[in-house]
Amino acid sequence: MEEKFLITKLQEGDKEAFNEAYNKYSQEMLALAYTFLRDKDDAADTVQECFALLLNKPKLWKTISDMRWYLMKMVQNQCLGQIRKRASHSEKEEVFQYYNRSASADITMPEALASFKQQEEEERMEYLLGFLTNQRKTALQLVYQEDMTYQEAAAKMGISKQSVKTHLRYAKQILKSKLGLMINLIALSFLIS
């Protein structure tokens, strides 16, 4: 089915069109979710949640003109929301490792994204960290690499605990944004080729 026709059928509530949309886009969305979450089960759950939301709220289809783009943004936002919710110490480390692994050449990416040119781990991390101010880089390194508490990092940096949290929040937002852009560019290059 052509995408415009498929969207029209979805807007009319056609369940067969929904199944076709799921079959057409679920694997690509799964690959995208996996690049964020690095866990097959979490990625599968996220994609299913996105499609379930669309199935249970058919009015959303009326706002969609480009299904692939809409699904990609939806999956990306769901993944980023999951990453934000990870709050414990081990989860903070996992978030940092996610960025570290995303920038490294030794991770196994899904086939759909494997064509991305691989670079050295340090160069990628340096590239991503280059978007951050020195204070934000320092906060990331102290809390995630040196395993300091917010209070310890604040004392070492000579700023308040709240300032450390603010630097970390902005640093993560910037890194997520840059990684999201990189993933979208990779996916777009895959779609074009």
C-alpha positions in Angstrom: 0.0 0.0 0.0 1.2 3.5 -0.8 1.9 5.5 2.3 -0.7 8.2 1.7 -3.3 5.6 1.0 -2.2 3.7 4.1 -2.5 6.8 6.3 -6.0 7.5 4.9 -7.0 4.0 5.8 -5.5 4.4 9.2 -7.4 7.6 9.7 -10.6 5.7 8.9 -9.8 3.1 11.6 -8.9 0.2 9.3 -7.2 -2.5 11.5 -5.7 -4.2 8.4 -3.9 -1.0 7.5 -2.6 -0.8 11.1 -1.2 -4.3 10.8 0.4 -3.4 7.5 1.9 -0.2 9.0 3.3 -2.3 11.9 4.8 -4.8 9.6 6.3 -2.1 7.4 7.9 0.0 10.1 8.3 -2.0 13.3 11.8 -3.5 12.4 13.2 -0.1 11.5 11.7 1.4 14.7 13.1 -1.5 16.7 16.6 -0.7 15.3 16.2 2.9 16.3 15.0 2.1 19.8 17.9 -0.4 20.3 20.4 2.3 19.4 19.1 4.4 22.3 18.3 1.7 24.9 21.0 -0.9 24.1 18.5 -3.6 25.3 16.4 -5.7 22.9 13.6 -6.3 25.3 13.3 -2.6 26.3 13.5 -1.6 22.6 10.7 -4.1 21.7 8.6 -2.8 24.6 9.1 0.8 23.5 8.1 0.1 19.9 5.0 -1.8 21.0 4.0 1.0 23.4 4.3 3.5 20.5 2.2 1.4 18.2 -0.3 0.6 21.0 -0.7 4.4 21.7 -1.5 4.9 18.0 -3.9 2.0 18.0 -5.7 3.2 21.1 -5.8 6.9 20.0 -6.9 6.8 16.3 -7.3 10.6 16.4 -3.5 10.9 16.3 -3.5 9.5 12.8 -5.3 12.6 11.6 -2.2 14.7 12.5 0.3 12.4 10.6 1.4 13.2 7.1 4.7 11.4 7.1 4.4 8.1 9.0 8.1 7.1 9.1 9.1 10.5 10.4 6.3 10.6 13.0 7.1 7.1 14.2 10.9 7.9 14.4 10.2 11.0 16.5 7.8 9.1 18.7 10.2 6.2 19.4 13.0 8.6 20.0 11.0 10.6 22.5 9.9 7.4 24.3 13.5 6.2 24.5 14.7 9.6 25.8 12.0 9.5 28.4 13.1 6.1 29.6 16.7 7.2 29.8 15.6 10.2 31.9 13.8 8.0 34.4 16.9 6.0 35.2 17.9 7.6 38.5 19.9 5.3 40.7 23.6 5.3 40.8 24.1 2.3 38.6 21.6 3.8 36.1 23.6 7.1 36.1 26.6 5.0 35.2 24.6 3.2 32.5 23.6 6.6 31.0 27.2 7.7 30.8 28.2 4.3 29.3 25.5 4.6 26.8 27.0 7.9 25.5 30.5 6.3 25.7 29.4 3.2 23.8 27.4 5.3 21.3 30.6 7.1 20.5 32.8 4.0 20.3 33.7 1.9 17.3 33.3 -1.5 19.0 29.5 -1.6 19.5 27.4 -3.9 17.3 24.8 -1.7 15.7 21.8 -3.1 14.0 22.3 -3.8 10.3 20.2 -0.8 9.3 22.6 1.5 10.9 25.9 -0.4 10.4 26.9 1.7 7.4 27.7 4.7 9.6 31.5 5.4 9.3 33.2 4.2 12.4 35.8 6.4 14.1 38.1 6.0 17.1 36.4 6.1 20.4 38.3 9.0 21.8 37.7 11.1 18.7 33.9 10.5 18.9 33.8 11.2 22.6 35.9 14.3 22.2 33.6 15.4 19.3 30.5 15.0 21.5 32.0 16.6 24.5 33.1 19.5 22.3 29.5 20.7 22.3 29.7 21.2 26.1 31.1 24.0 28.2 34.1 23.2 30.4 31.9 23.3 33.5 29.5 20.7 32.0 32.3 18.4 30.9 33.8 18.6 34.3 30.5 17.8 36.0 30.0 14.8 33.7 33.5 13.5 34.4 33.3 13.9 38.1 29.9 12.4 38.6 29.9 9.6 36.0 33.6 8.8 35.5 35.0 9.5 39.0 31.8 8.3 40.7 31.5 11.4 42.9 28.3 12.4 44.6 26.7 15.7 43.5 27.9 17.3 46.7 31.5 16.0 46.2 31.6 17.3 42.6 30.2 20.7 43.8 32.9 21.0 46.4 35.6 20.1 43.9 34.2 22.6 41.3 33.6 25.3 43.8 29.9 25.6 42.9 26.6 24.6 44.6 25.1 21.1 44.4 22.2 22.5 42.4 24.6 24.0 39.9 26.2 20.6 39.4 22.7 19.1 38.7 21.9 21.9 36.3 25.2 21.4 34.4 24.5 17.6 34.2 20.9 18.1 33.0 22.0 20.5 30.2 25.0 18.4 29.3 22.7 15.3 28.9 20.2 17.3 26.9 22.9 18.5 24.5 24.4 15.0 24.1 21.0 13.4 23.6 20.2 16.1 21.0 23.5 15.5 19.1 23.1 11.7 19.3 19.5 12.0 18.1 20.6 14.1 15.2 23.3 11.6 14.3 20.9 8.7 14.5 18.3 10.5 12.4 21.0 11.3 9.8 22.1 7.7 9.7 18.5 6.5 9.4 17.9 9.1 6.7 21.0 8.1 4.7 19.9 4.5 5.0 16.4 5.4 3.6 17.9 7.4 0.8 20.3 4.6 -0.3 
